[in-house]
Each structure stands twice: as C-alpha cells, then as structure tokens.
Amino acid sequence: MTMADARAARLAVPRLAMLAACTSLLLACGADEDILVNPPSDPNTAASASCSLQGIVYEPPPASGLPADAGAADPRPYFSFFAASQAGMYGLPAGQHAPAPDPAQGYGGNFGGLAGADEICSMLARRSNPGDAKVWRAFLSGSGTTGSLRVDAIGRVGPGPWYDYNGVLLARNMQGLLPDAEGRPSDARPPLRRMFADENGEDVRPPGQDNHDTLTGSDGCGQLYDDGAAGRIATCEDWTSKTLHGRQANLAGEGGQVPVGHSWPREFGFGGDSAIGARWISDHTINGCEPGYQVNPGLGPPDGDYRVGAGGGFGGIYCFALAARDPTGP
C-alpha cells in the first residue's frame, strides 16, 4: 500500500461519534438549533461560482528575485504546499521576524507580521526538507491598516503549481486554488483533496483530534475578509496581535470577525450545503487572536473564548512556495 493509499484509508473511518455529539448538542441548543439548520448567509463565505481572479491585490515578487539554484540541492523541488502542524509551529525558535511561540499555547495571532509568518513557513519547510531554498509565503491576507502591506492571501503565493511533500497536486494555477462546490481546492487530487498534509507529508489531523481551523484573514475567494474594520481584526492587526478581541461568533461560528478555513472537512451538512464545514479558505469565524488551542471542541467558539483555537484548532496556517517544479518534469 502506498503512502497516499494509507492516508486515503484513514480518511474513510466513520464519523458516527462526531455526528452523535453534534446531535446531542443540537437537542440541547433550543433557539440556536435554527442557526445550525439554517445558518445565516455570510457574504465573505463565497460559493465557488462567485469566485474569480478579478480584483486581487498581489504582493510583488521578492526584491532579490528567486534563487537561481533553488532546486540544486533540494531533494523535493516540487514541494510547495503544506498545512503547518501544531508540533512543528509550537516547537520553532524565534526568527529574524517571527517571535518565539509559547511552547504550550503557540503564537495566537502574532506571527511577527506577514514577514514573520513567511519565516515560520520557511523554517518548517527547511527542517522537514533539508536543502530547501525556495521562497515560502503564508496564505494570509494583510489589511495595511498598521502601516504594512495591503494584500490578498491568494495574491501572495505565486502562479503555481503547488504540490505537497509527497508530490500530490494541490492546484496547477491560481484558478485551481479557488474552491469548488464542496469548498475544497478545485484542482486538488486525492488524498490531498480531503485531508491536507503537513510539512512532513503526514495528515495534518493527528488521530482523534479535531484541529481543522486554520487562520487566513480571508474571504472564501482568498481575498481580505470584510470584518467591518478594514480587515484590522480579521488579520489580528496584520498578524502582530495576540490580545485583540473581535465580535462574538454564534454557535455556528457566524458573525465573528476572525475568519478560519478548514484544513480537512468537518462535515455537518447544516442548511443542506455540503460545503459547510469543508471550505478550505474561509469556513466560519472565531472570536479573537489570543494564543491557545482546543482540539476537542463543541460546535463553535464559546462565548468569551478568544483563543485562535477555540473552535477546533491551534492557530495553524497554510504555506506555499514560489516557483516549485513539477515532479513529473525535468
């Protein structure tokens, strides 16, 4: 059995326990049940048909250009996408831009700005893939409200293609990153389509954990989330704050101001929409930017819980490399 087959088999484990827990919560929710059965429409959570590549705010190429010999000593020149693992992120040292995380609670929303988030991606990639010299960028939007760059997450990651550590295709180009009707990248191949891989090529979800929430600062199309505050809250003050509180989200994770995508589908099917719980860029909102994780949560972030992991996560991010090589090419 190949590694890809093994990962696909693990994804086939029944979710009866999760569904039973959800049913129990619904029965106990009273008026909140209507929120879950008929969740409110969030204009930031776009259907795939409404996404386009128009209006994207791009980040310029690196000032120094791309390394001419980026693939010379790289054993995986195709490796260009991962969802960062909790163990990897929480175990990093401080960098030039990124602060040292709390080893028990993580970064919260303070990565040291976009430059620090990119550095986190680079450190993780070079630890797992010695010899990697690619330019890595975090899939995070920037509001520009703190004097930093105003940019869309999808405009930061280059033109593609992108492959995981094992050479599985995520997307051939930017169009292929846009979500399909089920909320996943439209180009993604199995098993990556269902479960994103971490920097080591393993499922980003450890067995028995519910850690799907991933910070993006973005709407469903990968552009800056409209939080009613020019993106300042959605981006945790351009990824420099671990104390910022936003508006409280409801039980379904709607109505808050800090958006998260899902690295793997937490499937509920509320409101008859199969994409709910599966949208990789922007699935729902959480309440704030404080450090902390919760990998066995209820349905949404509890009132008064402002941790980035409150709804089922640890403050993870997606990482993309520029100018990776096709694994089937020369």
Secondary structure in CASP SS format (residue, H / E / C, confidence):
PFRMAT SS
TARGET T0000
AUTHOR 0000-0000-0000
METHOD secondary structure of the structure
MODEL  1
M C 1.00
T C 1.00
M H 1.00
A H 1.00
D H 1.00
A H 1.00
R H 1.00
A H 1.00
A H 1.00
R H 1.00
L H 1.00
A C 1.00
V C 1.00
P C 1.00
R C 1.00
L H 1.00
A H 1.00
M H 1.00
L H 1.00
A H 1.00
A H 1.00
C H 1.00
T H 1.00
S H 1.00
L H 1.00
L H 1.00
L H 1.00
A C 1.00
C C 1.00
G H 1.00
A H 1.00
D H 1.00
E H 1.00
D H 1.00
I H 1.00
L H 1.00
V H 1.00
N C 1.00
P C 1.00
P C 1.00
S C 1.00
D C 1.00
P C 1.00
N C 1.00
T C 1.00
A C 1.00
A C 1.00
S H 1.00
A H 1.00
S H 1.00
C C 1.00
S C 1.00
L C 1.00
Q C 1.00
G C 1.00
I C 1.00
V C 1.00
Y C 1.00
E C 1.00
P C 1.00
P C 1.00
P C 1.00
A C 1.00
S C 1.00
G C 1.00
L C 1.00
P C 1.00
A C 1.00
D C 1.00
A C 1.00
G C 1.00
A C 1.00
A C 1.00
D C 1.00
P C 1.00
R C 1.00
P C 1.00
Y C 1.00
F E 1.00
S C 1.00
F E 1.00
F E 1.00
A E 1.00
A C 1.00
S C 1.00
Q H 1.00
A H 1.00
G H 1.00
M H 1.00
Y H 1.00
G C 1.00
L C 1.00
P C 1.00
A C 1.00
G C 1.00
Q C 1.00
H C 1.00
A C 1.00
P C 1.00
A C 1.00
P C 1.00
D E 1.00
P C 1.00
A C 1.00
Q C 1.00
G E 1.00
Y C 1.00
G C 1.00
G C 1.00
N E 1.00
F C 1.00
G C 1.00
G H 1.00
L H 1.00
A H 1.00
G H 1.00
A H 1.00
D H 1.00
E H 1.00
I H 1.00
C H 1.00
S H 1.00
M H 1.00
L H 1.00
A H 1.00
R H 1.00
R H 1.00
S H 1.00
N C 1.00
P C 1.00
G C 1.00
D C 1.00
A C 1.00
K C 1.00
V C 1.00
W E 1.00
R E 1.00
A E 1.00
F C 1.00
L C 1.00
S C 1.00
G E 1.00
S E 1.00
G C 1.00
T C 1.00
T C 1.00
G C 1.00
S C 1.00
L C 1.00
R E 1.00
V E 1.00
D C 1.00
A H 1.00
I H 1.00
G H 1.00
R C 1.00
V C 1.00
G C 1.00
P C 1.00
G C 1.00
P C 1.00
W E 1.00
Y E 1.00
D C 1.00
Y C 1.00
N C 1.00
G C 1.00
V C 1.00
L E 1.00
L E 1.00
A E 1.00
R C 1.00
N C 1.00
M H 1.00
Q H 1.00
G H 1.00
L H 1.00
L C 1.00
P E 1.00
D C 1.00
A C 1.00
E C 1.00
G C 1.00
R C 1.00
P E 1.00
S C 1.00
D C 1.00
A C 1.00
R C 1.00
P C 1.00
P C 1.00
L C 1.00
R C 1.00
R C 1.00
M C 1.00
F C 1.00
A E 1.00
D C 1.00
E C 1.00
N C 1.00
G C 1.00
E C 1.00
D E 1.00
V C 1.00
R C 1.00
P C 1.00
P C 1.00
G C 1.00
Q C 1.00
D C 1.00
N C 1.00
H C 1.00
D E 1.00
T E 1.00
L E 1.00
T C 1.00
G C 1.00
S E 1.00
D C 1.00
G C 1.00
C C 1.00
G C 1.00
Q C 1.00
L E 1.00
Y C 1.00
D C 1.00
D C 1.00
G C 1.00
A C 1.00
A C 1.00
G C 1.00
R C 1.00
I C 1.00
A C 1.00
T C 1.00
C H 1.00
E H 1.00
D H 1.00
W H 1.00
T E 1.00
S C 1.00
K C 1.00
T C 1.00
L C 1.00
H E 1.00
G C 1.00
R C 1.00
Q C 1.00
A C 1.00
N C 1.00
L C 1.00
A C 1.00
G C 1.00
E C 1.00
G C 1.00
G C 1.00
Q C 1.00
V E 1.00
P E 1.00
V E 1.00
G E 1.00
H E 1.00
S C 1.00
W C 1.00
P C 1.00
R C 1.00
E C 1.00
F C 1.00
G C 1.00
F H 1.00
G H 1.00
G H 1.00
D C 1.00
S C 1.00
A C 1.00
I C 1.00
G C 1.00
A C 1.00
R C 1.00
W C 1.00
I C 1.00
S C 1.00
D C 1.00
H E 1.00
T E 1.00
I E 1.00
N C 1.00
G E 1.00
C C 1.00
E E 1.00
P C 1.00
G C 1.00
Y C 1.00
Q E 1.00
V C 1.00
N C 1.00
P C 1.00
G C 1.00
L C 1.00
G C 1.00
P C 1.00
P C 1.00
D C 1.00
G C 1.00
D C 1.00
Y C 1.00
R E 1.00
V C 1.00
G C 1.00
A C 1.00
G C 1.00
G C 1.00
G E 1.00
F E 1.00
G E 1.00
G E 1.00
I C 1.00
Y E 1.00
C E 1.00
F E 1.00
A E 1.00
L C 1.00
A C 1.00
A C 1.00
R C 1.00
D C 1.00
P C 1.00
T C 1.00
G C 1.00
P C 1.00
END
